[in-house]
Amino acid sequence: MIVVNEIIDEVMQSFLRLPGTKQMFCQNHFYAFGPRLGMRDHAELGISSVYCSSVAIREFYQNVYGYPAPDIVPYAVDSALFAPAEKQLRIAFIPRKLPFEAGFIRSSFQKKYPAYRAVPWVAIEGRSERETADILSESAVFLALGHRESFGLPAIEAMAAGCAVVGFHGTGGLEFAAPENGVWFDGGRLLECVDALHGVARGIDRGDASVARMIAAGRATAADYNLDRTRTALFRHFGIPDEGRP
């Protein structure tokens, strides 16, 4: 059994030339139409089936390719690594996908709400998983900058770490985004996001129970994405019986 990803580059092509059954594990459907796959069906490359990591990807393959519903092997969050620590009133964010929007939101927040201008902003860039987890664990707020997401793992990791999450679901995040566990927006609603960040920061500052409930709901949402669930789905996909599982 040979499993390739959705980006059919030269390395993946070399695997596809090997003997054996080939499957694709897709983690982001926005990369599905790469230059080497194009409009071809996967069978033309010798790929017998596709499985994936989120609801958005499954719906893409059903709606665009007309495939039967692919199996989902969901993400897992390490709850021991991404866990709340002593919190600081600061805003963590990952600017990689939306650097302009990140800067605009930060500047607008500091200009519009001078009482919170001193709140630190921590950009997570070039960090290890351990360093990222430490930043989230110690940050009270996470600005989600989801864009063209198939799922949106950083937001779930932030929830697990006990952050109040505000920002963009990036479409794929609609799998888990709810009014109870965060303040979510479609892309482009930047000033509404600014106001929501202020409302959450002020709520944390004042000990607002509604913000505490939102954080608790976020942690409960993140708890659904655990290793046992991932392992069960993976073994089910490959037809491994319970007694054969490690």
N, C-alpha and C positions, 0 to 999 in steps of 0.2 A: 504494500500500500504506500503510495507516494502522495503527499499532500503539498500543494502549492498555494501561494497567496494570489490575490487578485491582480497584482502588478506583474504581468508576464514579461519580465525582463530577460536578459540573456541567461542569467543563472536559473530562473524558473524554466526557461526553454530547455536547458540542458537536463533538468530533472524529467521533463516531459518526454524526452527521447529515451529514457531508461525503460526497461520492461517492467510491467506491473500495473496494477489498477491505480488510476489517478483520480484524486478528488481536489476540489478547491475549497479552502477556508477563507471566506471573505470577511474582512473587518471594516471595510469602508467602500460602499458601492459607488461613491463619487469617483473612484479610480477604476471603475469597471471597464470603461472604453479606452484602454490604453492603446498605444500605437501598434502593438503586436497582436492584440485581440480584435480591436476594431468592432466591426459588425458581425463577426463570426460567432457562431454558437460554440459553447465549450466542447461539445462533442467533436468538433472539427480539430481540436487540439488534443483529443484523446482523453478529455476530462469527463468522467462518467457521471459525477454529481457535484453539487455545491452545498456546503453547509455554512453557517454564518454566526455572527455574534450578537445580532440585535433584531428587533421587530422591523425597523426601517429597512434593513437590508433584505429581510425575507419578503417584505411587500414589494420592494424594487424588483426582485427576480420574478415574482408572480406577475406584476403589472407590466413590466417592460419586456422581459424575456418570455413570459408565458410559461415558466417552469412551475411544477408542483411546489408547494410550500417547502422551502428548505428547512432542515432541522436547525434549531438555534442552540448553540453552546454559549451560554451567557458569560459575561465578564465576572471575575471574582475580585473582591477587594480584601486585602490583608487587614483584618480588623485589629490585629495586634500592632501593626505598623501605623495604620491610619486611625489614630485614636485621640480623643481630646486630652490636652495637657493644660497647664495653667495658661489662661487666655490673656492676650493683650488686645486692646481696642485698636486694631489695625486691619487694613484691607489687603488681602493677598490676591494676586491675579496672574494669569499666564497670557502675555501679550502676543504670542507668536502668530496666531491666526488673524488677529484684529489689532495690529499695533496702533493704527490711527485712531480707531474708536477708543482704545484704552487710554490714550493720551487726552483725547477730547473729554471723555467722561471724568477723568481725574482733574483736569484743569477746570471744568465746569463745576464740579463738586466743590473744589477749593475756593472758587470765586463766589459761588452762590451761597455757600454755607461757611462763612469765615470762622464761626465758632468751632468748626470741626476741621479747620485748615491744618492743624497740627497732627491730625490722625495720620500715622505712617502708612505708606503704600509699599508693598513688597512685591516686586516683580519676580516671578519664578522663571528663570531662564538658565539653561545649561546646568541644571541641578540633577543630582542623583535622585533615585526614588526615596532613599533615606532622608536626604536633605529636603526634598519636596514634602515628605510626610511631616518632618519636624516643623517646617514653616506653617503648614496647614493646621497642625495640632495646636500651635501657639497663637494662631490668628483668629479673631472673632468673626471676621467677615471674609467671604470669598466672592469676588466679582467673576462670574462665569462669562467667558467670551467665546461661546460656542459658535462655530461657523462651518456650514457644510458637514455636519456631524452625522455619523451613522449611529452613534450612541452618545458619547460625551462623558468619558470616564473621569476627567478631572472634577467635574461637579459631584459625582458620586463619592469620590475619594474625599472631597472637602466635606460633604455631609457626614461621612464616617468619622472624620476628624473633629466633628462638632462645630463646624462653621455655619453661620447663617449665610445662605447662598442667595445671591441676587444677580440677575443677568439674563443672558440669551441662551435658549435651549438648543439653538442650532438645528432644529427640526428633529434630529435623531433623539434628542433629549426628551421629546414628548413621551417616550416610553415610560419615563419615571417622574417627569416634572408635574407637580400638582400645586394648587394654592396652599395646601397644608405644609409642604416641605420646602418652599422657597418662594421668591418673587421672580417670576419668569416673564420674558418678553420675546416677541419676534425680533429678528434683526432690524436695526435701523431706528429703534425707539430709544435713542440715546439719552435724551433729557428726562424721559420717564424713568429710565434706569438710574440717573443721577438722583432724582427725588427719592426713589426707593432705597438707594444706598444710604441716603441721609436718614430716612425714616427708621431703617434697621439699626444704623449706628446710634441714633438717639435712643431707640428702644433698649439697646444693650446698655448704653450709658445710664439709663434710668431704671434698669431692672424690669423692663416691660414683660409681663407674663406671656403675651402673645408671641413675642420673639422667641422666648424660651420654648414655647410649644412648637414653633416652627422648626427650631433646631432639633428638638426631640423627634419630630416627625421625619426630618431628614436622616437622622441616625437610623430610624426604623426602616426607612426606604433602602438605605445603603446595606443594612443587614441582610436584605433579600439577595444581594449579590455576593454569595459566599462560595467557598471552594467546594463544599459538598454538593451544592446545586450544579456547579460547573462540571464536576467529576461525573455526577449522575447523568447529565445530558450528553457528555462526551462518550461515555461507555454505552449509553443507549444508542447513540448514532452509529457506533461501530459494532453493535450487536454483541457486546461483551456481557456475559451473564453476571449476576450479582456475585456468585461464588468465585468468579475470576478476577474480581477487582482487588487491587492492592489496598 
